Amino acid sequence: MNKPGRLICLIMLAAIMPLTAAADEATFDPFQRLLTQHLTESTTAEGGLVSAFDYEAALASSQTDGLLADQRDRLADFDIRSLDGESESVAF
């Protein structure tokens, strides 16, 4: 899969994957760092939330490949049997 495709897949995965007690914050730390670097959020005058991910900056960053590889490795090592019930395992 090409680099933009990998990036989009990881972003979509994390968007639907809740952090659970079994899936502690360390599991998703590389992805969180990617979001911290490239995601902006703001509130509209009406109280809505607007978010934008800067794909161009993420693709141009020298850190992105390492973060994606690290996140992929952590997810590969994650034991999905540790998830409790359908609500925790729906993303998997």
Secondary structure, 3 states (H helix, E strand, C coil): CCHHHHHHHHHHHHHHCCCCCCCCHHHHHHHHHHHHHHEEEEECCCCCEEEEECHHHHHHCCCHHHHHHHHHHHHHHCCHHHCCHHHHHCCC
